[in-house]
Amino acid sequence: MGKACKKCLLIVEKGTRCPICKSKDLSQKYKGEIIIFDPNNSKIAKEIDAKSPGKYAIRVK
């Protein structure tokens, strides 16, 4: 189980830093997962402001 970035919601599987926003503020407490394949054409990606493909958390504590 990965950790979710509190800034951009990306789920980070390895390491202690988010590869997208470079934040070290990660949490193991998150709910739900969304997989974004094409952020340019995804309404959900626009809602969560996802700019890169990947696995994102729905909510992070």
GUGU-230799 format. One record per residue: residue in one letter; residue number from 1; y, x, z of N, C-alpha, C in turn. Coordinates in pm, whole numbers, plus 50000, padded with zeros to 5 digits. Atoms other than C-alpha are relative to their C-alpha. Layout:
N
+----+-----+-------+-------+-------+-------+-------+-------+-------+-------+-------+
| aa |   i |  n.c2 |  n.c1 |  n.c3 | ca.c2 | ca.c1 | ca.c3 |  c.c2 |  c.c1 |  c.c3 |
+----+-----+-------+-------+-------+-------+-------+-------+-------+-------+-------+
|  A | NUM |     Y |     X |     Z |     Y |     X |     Z |     Y |     X |     Z |
...
+----+-----+-------+-------+-------+-------+-------+-------+-------+-------+-------+
***
This chain:
61
+----+-----+-------+-------+-------+-------+-------+-------+-------+-------+-------+
| aa |   i |  n.c2 |  n.c1 |  n.c3 | ca.c2 | ca.c1 | ca.c3 |  c.c2 |  c.c1 |  c.c3 |
+----+-----+-------+-------+-------+-------+-------+-------+-------+-------+-------+
|  M |   1 | 49882 | 50084 | 50000 | 50000 | 50000 | 50000 | 50124 | 50088 | 50000 |
|  G |   2 | 49879 | 49921 | 50011 | 50337 | 50137 | 49901 | 50109 | 49953 | 50095 |
|  K |   3 | 49882 | 50036 | 49922 | 50679 | 50115 | 50058 | 50105 | 49948 | 49903 |
|  A |   4 | 49897 | 50059 | 50085 | 50965 | 49906 | 49920 | 50136 | 50059 | 50033 |
|  C |   5 | 49864 | 49949 | 49983 | 51312 | 50046 | 49866 | 50090 | 49884 | 50044 |
|  K |   6 | 49911 | 50104 | 49948 | 51568 | 49848 | 50067 | 50121 | 49977 | 49910 |
|  K |   7 | 49885 | 50015 | 50089 | 51837 | 49905 | 49801 | 49964 | 49929 | 49870 |
|  C |   8 | 50031 | 50055 | 50132 | 51669 | 49829 | 49467 | 49869 | 49921 | 49994 |
|  L |   9 | 50125 | 50077 | 49986 | 51339 | 49666 | 49586 | 49879 | 50059 | 49928 |
|  L |  10 | 50114 | 49938 | 50067 | 51117 | 49902 | 49384 | 49895 | 50038 | 50104 |
|  I |  11 | 50109 | 49959 | 49912 | 50776 | 49958 | 49544 | 49960 | 50142 | 49963 |
|  V |  12 | 50027 | 49858 | 50018 | 50723 | 50332 | 49585 | 49861 | 50030 | 50053 |
|  E |  13 | 50138 | 49972 | 49961 | 50356 | 50435 | 49589 | 49984 | 50139 | 50061 |
|  K |  14 | 50012 | 49862 | 49953 | 50405 | 50809 | 49648 | 50137 | 50054 | 50034 |
|  G |  15 | 49876 | 49935 | 49964 | 50672 | 51010 | 49820 | 50083 | 49923 | 50101 |
|  T |  16 | 49912 | 50058 | 49899 | 50958 | 50931 | 50055 | 50137 | 49965 | 49944 |
|  R |  17 | 49872 | 50027 | 50064 | 51237 | 50873 | 49803 | 49976 | 49909 | 49879 |
|  C |  18 | 50009 | 50091 | 50114 | 51294 | 50596 | 49549 | 50035 | 50076 | 49871 |
|  P |  19 | 49971 | 49926 | 50124 | 51271 | 50741 | 49196 | 50114 | 49939 | 49918 |
|  I |  20 | 49893 | 50065 | 50077 | 51528 | 50490 | 49063 | 50137 | 50026 | 50061 |
|  C |  21 | 49867 | 49989 | 49938 | 51815 | 50489 | 49314 | 50013 | 50119 | 50094 |
|  K |  22 | 50004 | 49878 | 49918 | 51715 | 50806 | 49507 | 50019 | 49975 | 50150 |
|  S |  23 | 49986 | 50034 | 49860 | 51738 | 50621 | 49841 | 49875 | 50043 | 50078 |
|  K |  24 | 50112 | 49970 | 49910 | 51521 | 50732 | 50134 | 49974 | 49885 | 50096 |
|  D |  25 | 50011 | 50116 | 49913 | 51558 | 50391 | 50300 | 49888 | 49910 | 49950 |
|  L |  26 | 50118 | 50073 | 50044 | 51202 | 50261 | 50243 | 49938 | 49925 | 50118 |
|  S |  27 | 50062 | 50081 | 49896 | 51012 | 49994 | 50436 | 49859 | 49959 | 49960 |
|  Q |  28 | 50135 | 50048 | 50025 | 50646 | 49906 | 50468 | 49994 | 49848 | 50015 |
|  K |  29 | 49996 | 50144 | 49977 | 50749 | 49550 | 50560 | 50073 | 49931 | 49885 |
|  Y |  30 | 49944 | 50075 | 50111 | 50800 | 49352 | 50242 | 49906 | 49886 | 49965 |
|  K |  31 | 50080 | 50116 | 50040 | 50678 | 49022 | 50099 | 50004 | 49982 | 49849 |
|  G |  32 | 50012 | 50031 | 50141 | 50554 | 48949 | 49751 | 50027 | 50117 | 49908 |
|  E |  33 | 49981 | 49895 | 50101 | 50543 | 49163 | 49441 | 50027 | 49937 | 49864 |
|  I |  34 | 49969 | 50040 | 50137 | 50688 | 49123 | 49093 | 49980 | 50123 | 49913 |
|  I |  35 | 50014 | 49889 | 50095 | 50588 | 49340 | 48799 | 50091 | 49971 | 49881 |
|  I |  36 | 49904 | 50013 | 50110 | 50867 | 49388 | 48545 | 49957 | 50094 | 49888 |
|  F |  37 | 50038 | 49920 | 50116 | 50759 | 49505 | 48199 | 50119 | 50029 | 49910 |
|  D |  38 | 49887 | 49988 | 50090 | 51075 | 49445 | 47998 | 50126 | 49948 | 50070 |
|  P |  39 | 49886 | 50046 | 49922 | 51385 | 49433 | 48221 | 50116 | 49946 | 49917 |
|  N |  40 | 49891 | 50048 | 50086 | 51620 | 49370 | 47927 | 49984 | 49854 | 49960 |
|  N |  41 | 50025 | 50137 | 50044 | 51455 | 49039 | 47838 | 49940 | 49912 | 50111 |
|  S |  42 | 50059 | 50074 | 49889 | 51346 | 48920 | 48184 | 50108 | 49936 | 50086 |
|  K |  43 | 49905 | 50070 | 49914 | 51537 | 48653 | 48374 | 49983 | 50042 | 50147 |
|  I |  44 | 50026 | 49956 | 49862 | 51371 | 48762 | 48699 | 50059 | 50138 | 50023 |
|  A |  45 | 49941 | 49866 | 49987 | 51475 | 49124 | 48639 | 50151 | 49992 | 50017 |
|  K |  46 | 49855 | 50017 | 49985 | 51833 | 49008 | 48599 | 50036 | 49946 | 50137 |
|  E |  47 | 49975 | 50058 | 49867 | 51811 | 48806 | 48923 | 49995 | 50106 | 50109 |
|  I |  48 | 50012 | 49897 | 49896 | 51699 | 49108 | 49126 | 50070 | 50130 | 49959 |
|  D |  49 | 49925 | 49886 | 50053 | 51910 | 49350 | 48919 | 49911 | 50122 | 49973 |
|  A |  50 | 50094 | 49892 | 50033 | 51607 | 49554 | 48805 | 50035 | 50054 | 49861 |
|  K |  51 | 49962 | 49937 | 50126 | 51704 | 49801 | 48532 | 49885 | 50077 | 49935 |
|  S |  52 | 50113 | 49922 | 50049 | 51367 | 49977 | 48494 | 49870 | 49922 | 50019 |
|  P |  53 | 50130 | 50064 | 49979 | 51009 | 49858 | 48446 | 49935 | 50052 | 50128 |
|  G |  54 | 50070 | 49958 | 49880 | 50794 | 49870 | 48758 | 49961 | 49884 | 50088 |
|  K |  55 | 50042 | 50100 | 49903 | 50661 | 49686 | 49061 | 50109 | 49988 | 50106 |
|  Y |  56 | 49890 | 50025 | 49908 | 50928 | 49527 | 49283 | 49958 | 49902 | 50109 |
|  A |  57 | 50023 | 50093 | 49890 | 50923 | 49350 | 49619 | 50091 | 49880 | 49986 |
|  I |  58 | 49917 | 50119 | 50003 | 51052 | 48997 | 49650 | 50099 | 50003 | 50117 |
|  R |  59 | 49913 | 49991 | 49882 | 51189 | 49048 | 50003 | 49960 | 50121 | 50083 |
|  V |  60 | 50024 | 49880 | 49920 | 51222 | 49361 | 50217 | 50068 | 49983 | 50135 |
|  K |  61 | 49944 | 50006 | 49865 | 51272 | 49373 | 50593 | 50042 | 50136 | 50045 |
+----+-----+-------+-------+-------+-------+-------+-------+-------+-------+-------+
***
